[in-house]
């Protein structure tokens, strides 16, 4: 069943869960200050810290977490790149970056996600690759100088702060936190039944196969699938503002 | 069984601080590098060339 974060403390106090499973979206919300659920995720993790409740994740969460940060950092870096090189740029590339800056600032002001999609990133990569400065092209400068130093430490910092516990699924090695080994076939069925991405289906399948009774997520779509698949046996917590109109 | 880790108190606030510090450090490093390049490429002062004995004496 889907519950709001405001019910988290009461649940934790009464049920004393062995842990919470954290999906990618909630870890991203907690580690990216401009995310709309950053403050709400802070309150949730403070409750977990107060009651010393472990947080679990899977390796799929790590991969998707870094991908989300990549998409957010590229959006930020494009604005910074423009600020630093505006006088050296001209023509369609300058216009493209200026349009991006305007849209990026509007999203920040309106509290919307600033992450770029894969097609947008590809389009910027092509445009910046044609801009040369000294011995590098614009895309290389953007990645090496702006993106890499910001992206590289983000997972380690997050893992240390939340002291995350990973549920492993090595063949014939049933983790003490798993009821059964998650199968690839079931993950594909979940993808088909709900039309969700493969990474989300694998994360959800791992949670459903685990003994962890509760999930923290800021993705309502995933929350709805998890609630339906767990048939009322697990608790799915989402930020209050995600379901309040 | 090994002891399970639990989230640290103030974790999100520290992550926010780390994000801001990382961003500032990255942009400062880029801008310092750019300024160094500008200084290096600034035209060096033209050396005076002697055109007369008077110039040679004054150099």
Interface residues (C-beta under 8 A of the other chain):
Chain A: X19 X30 X31 X32 X33 X38 X41 X42 X45 X46 X48 X49 X50 X52 X53 X54 X55 X76 X80 X84 X145 X146 X149 X150 X153 X154 X157 X158 X161 X162 X163 X164 X165 X176
Chain B: X1 X4 X5 X6 X7 X8 X9 X10 X11 X12 X13 X14 X15 X16 X18 X19 X20 X22 X23 X25 X26 X27 X29 X30 X31 X34
